[in-house]
């Protein structure tokens, strides 16, 4: 039950004050011993807690997912592997594996109707896993997403051909590795907020994405916001929040 339902039951005499207190406490947080699940996040932030798989056992991932799903919340587990999904789907056969995004979803009901538009642009094909994580995240938060892939600065004619599509978006996520130049180039051509995502794609002096991160942080183009290396999830959440303000 949410807070409004609890209060109505108290007012109607269906719940005692003590029982209502317990209901409210459980609706805010649920302790599993090894984890404290933030059950109130959808109300506060507009999206449920997401499970980050690395560092967790399959049993822990399954138990966290079950707690969220029983509370009527959509489940998304990021940075998963196919072997994790195989074990997960044995317990929750209605779950889905998103191979490109390396994510598992297990929905408690229909997702929000897609609104607005986010463009997700990549420099190269090797950036797709991070881009797909961003796409999946944004779509699950109710955004329409247009995927525009492999338009990096090594062939600027490819980017120019897609500018009309990109300009239709409320916000643009730009995913790039190597030297990370694409967000700066694109940011100088459009009047939309740009969320830059550096990836760990590149040869040794890419330094696992550090060179791309520093290039994006040092961009001379205003209006560019930068998330951490390979953080497609964070970019997807930020873009979906911006998209809500201009969705139509």
N, C-alpha and C positions, 0 to 999 in steps of 0.2 A: 504493500500500500504506500502511496505517496502521502505527503503531509496533509494535503487537503482532505483526502479520504479518511485519514486518521481522525482529524478534527471533527468531521461530519459524524463519524461513528461515536465519538465522545459526546457531541451535542445531542445525538439521538439516543443516548443511553446504551448503545451497543458495546461500548468499550469502557472499562474503568480507566481512571487516570494512570494507574500503575501499568496497566496493559498498554495504554497509549504511549507511555514513556519508553517501554521496551520496543514497541513498533518503530518509534521515531529513531531510537538509537540504532536499531538494525538497518533502517533505511539509509542512514548516513555512512555507516562503516560496518564491514563484516570481517572479523578476524578468523583466519584459517590456521593460526599458529605460526606458520612460516611467512605469511603475508597478511597485510591489512588492506582490504579491498575498499576503494573509495566508491561507495554506491551512490553518492549524491552528485557525482561529477556531471551527469547529463543535465541536471537542473541548473548547476552553476555555470557550466562551460559549453553546453550544447552538444556534447559528445561523450560517450562512456569511456571508462578507463580502457586502455589498450595493453595487451600482453606483449612484452618484449621477451622473445624466447631465449636468446643466449644467456647462459648462466642458470637457467631453470631446468629442472628435470621434467620429463614428459608428464609424470604424475602431478607435479605442481601446476603445470600448464593446464592440464585437464581439470584439476580441482578449481582453479581460478575461473576458467571458462564456465564451469557448471554453476558457480555462485552468481556470476553475472547473468547468465542465461535464465536462471530460475527467478531472478529479479526483473525479468522482462527486458533486459538490455542486450543490444547487439554485441557480438563478440568478434574481435579482430586480434589475431596474433601475428606479429611481424617478425621478420628475420627467422622464419621457420625453415625447416628442411622437409623433404618429402618423407623421410622416415618418421619425423615427428607427426606429420599429417596422417600417415598410415596408422599409427597408434591412436591418434586423436579420433580419427573417423571410426575406429572400432567401437569407441564409447559413444560418439555422437555422429551417427551415419548421415545426418542431414547437413553436416558441415561441408565446406567447399575448399579446395586447394587452388590457389592462384599462383601458378608456377612462375610466371614472369615477374610477379611482385614478391615472390617468396613469402607469401602470407596465407593464413588460414582464416576463414570467416565462418561464423555460426550464428545465424540471425534468429531473433526472437519474434519476428513479424516482418511486415513489409518495410522497406527502406523509404526514406523521404522522397517525395516526387522531385526529380531533377529540376533545378532552377538556375538562372543566370548562365554564366559561361566562364570557364577557366581554360586557358591554353597552356598545354604542357609541351615545351620545346626542348629537344635534345640536340647536342652538338654531334653526337655519333651514335651508332648502334650499340656500342659497348656501354653506353649510359642508360640503356633501357631498364635494367632491373630497378635502379633508383627512381627513374621516371615513373615506372609502373606502380611502385609503392606510393608515390605521390598521387597518381591518378586514382588508385583504388581508395585511398584515404579520403580524398576530396569527394568522390562519387558517393561514398557511404555517408558523408555529411550533407548530401543533398545538392551537390553541384553537377551541372553538365560539364563534361570535359572534352576538349578537342585535342587529340594527340598529333603533334607535328614533329616528326622525328628525322634525325640525320640531316640537319641543316647548318652544320658548323662552319666556322670561318675559313676553312680550307677551300670552300667553294661557295662564295658569297651569293652567287646567282641563285643557289637553292633557297637561301633565306629570303632574298628579295621577292621570289615568286610566291612566298607564303605570307607576306606582310598584311595583305587585306584580311586574311583569315585571323591572324593574330590580333589585329586591331579591333576585332569584334568582341574580344574577351574583356571581362571586368578586371582581371588580374592575370599575369603571365608568370608561370614557373619556368625557369631556364636551367637545364641540367647539363653540366659540362665538366670534363676532366682536362687532362693535358695542362695547357696554360690558362684555361678558364676564361677565354676572351669573349665568348658568345654573349653573356649578359650585358657587358659594356657596349658591344656593337648594337645589340637589339634595343637596349635602353635608350640609345641615342636616336632611335628611329620611331618610337611609339610613345603615346601619352597615357600609358597604363602602368600601374605599379608592377615592378619586377621582383620576384623572389628568386634569388640565385642559389643554386645547389651545386657546390663543388663535389666531384666524384673522385674516387681513388684510382681512376683509369689513367694510365700513362706509364712511361718508362721510368727508370730509377729515380731521376731527379724530380719527378713529380712528387716524390716523398709522400706516397700514399694519400695524395689529395691536398697536401699542405700548400704546394705551389699554386694550385687552382684557388684554394681558399684565400690566400694572401692577395692574389690578383683581383678577386671579386671584392674583397674588403677595401682594396686601394683604388677601386674604380673612380674615375673622375665624373661619372654620370650620376646625377642626382636621381633619387627615386628607386634605387636598388637596395633591397634588403637581403642579407646573406644568412643562410642557416649553416649548420655544421656539415662536415664532409659526409657524403652518402646519406644525409638525413632527408630522404624523400617523404617520410611520415610527417616530420615537422613542417616541411614546406606545404604539404597537402592540407594540414590543419589550418595553417595561417592563410593560405589562399581561399579555403572554403569560408573562413570567417570574413575575409574581405569581400568575397563574392556575395555573401548574404546582404551586405549593405547596398549592393547594386543589382540584385537579382530581379529578373522580370520574366 
